[in-house]
Each structure stands twice: as C-alpha cells, then as structure tokens.
C-alpha cells in the first residue's frame, strides 16, 4: 500500500466495511514482550545449564518456544514442566509492561466503528486476560483465546487459535481481520481465510510478511480507511 500516515476517523465519518470483527494478537502487538520471551528462554536454559544467546533469538521468534527449547537444547524435562517455567517467568517480567504505541487509540476506534473484537494469542489465556485487565482494555474484547484453549500442539501458523476466536465472537472467518506482528501469525490468518494487517517485528525480514494484506510500521498508522482498502482489495 506504500507509506501510510497516521489517520483517525473523523466524527460523523461514514465508511462502509465488510469486515465485522478484529482479532488482535497480543505479544508484540498490544505489549512489547519480544525481549521478555528471549529473557524467559534464557532463564529456562540456565536452569538446565544451557546458554540461550543472541544467535538463537531469530529461531525463538519463529518457534513454539517450549518445544523449541526442549529440542534445541536437549532438555531433560517434559513439555508441561518447561512450559510452566517459561510462562511463569514471562508473566513475572511482563507484569509492568505498558501498551505499545497506538494500541488504545486503535482499539477504541474499532469499538466506535462497531466491530466485535477478540484476542487470539499463543500466550496463556489467563495471563493475557490479567494483563489486559491491568491495562484497562479487557472490556473491549468479547473473546480472549490463548494457546491453552486452542490445542497446544497446533500453534500458529496453524489457524486454530484464530478460528476458535472467530467462533466465540460468532463471526465467520472470512469476515475477520487479524492484526499480528509475526509471519507465523500472518500465515495462520491466511490459513483461517482471514484478512491480516502485519506490524512487522524489527528482527524479521520484511519479505516474510508478503502474505499480509497490508503492513504498517505501528498501530499509530491503523485506520478505518486501511480496513476499507483491504475489504475492497479482497472483494474485487
């Protein structure tokens, strides 16, 4: 779409949209947990005398972390044990994280426009609900679906998390727009037959977001006009 400038809907502005629901990713979209997942992985590695370094950061970005840590570092532990250690540490580190730029404004914009909204995340449902409650956003979301509620063995890029979220929102997948920062999330949206806006991670080559319907540098650039453009492109 080229460069987009920050836009906000004007009072009384009417834009006809086919999209009915917005499904938000959480990590890297609503709160900046990218470094925290890396630090959490380092913590788990240290418990088993393994060193997780910057060399592994890119692999962490793309992988289901508990399984990745067990396989990559040959940890003598179960998935459940590693998962509990990792998610517990991440939740501890994320306790005071602020919202990312533009999130509150974009969420309120979607609410005013009449969209139903949900969160589809690879994180634990209860932890995400607690963060959103602390940040004053939980009331905007009619569904919060974490990996624990969508099948631990089918993370993004499988579509299960997004499909479960759409089901709880009572909206058809093709009427949903996903907002995600990870190529696996973009692929999951595509597999679910949903449109997707990508907010690319700085650690991932831009070419890996080619499947997204649009990319924006931050949620400060999110607008109803952007959604309308995506709707028009998908229906043409």
Buried (B, 14 or more C-beta within 10 A) or exposed (E): EEEBEBBBBEEEEEEEBBBBBBBBBBBBBBBBBBEBBBBBBBBBBEEBEBEBEEEBBEEBBBBBBBBBBBEBBEBEBEBEBBBBBBBBBBBEBBEEBEBBBBBBBBBEBBBEBEBBBBBBBBBBBBBBBBBBEEBEBBEBBBBBBBBBBBEBEBBBBBBBBBBBBBBBBEBEBBBBBBBBBBBBBBBBBBBBBBBBBBBBBEEBEEEBBEBBBBBBBBBBBBBBBBBBBBBEEBEE
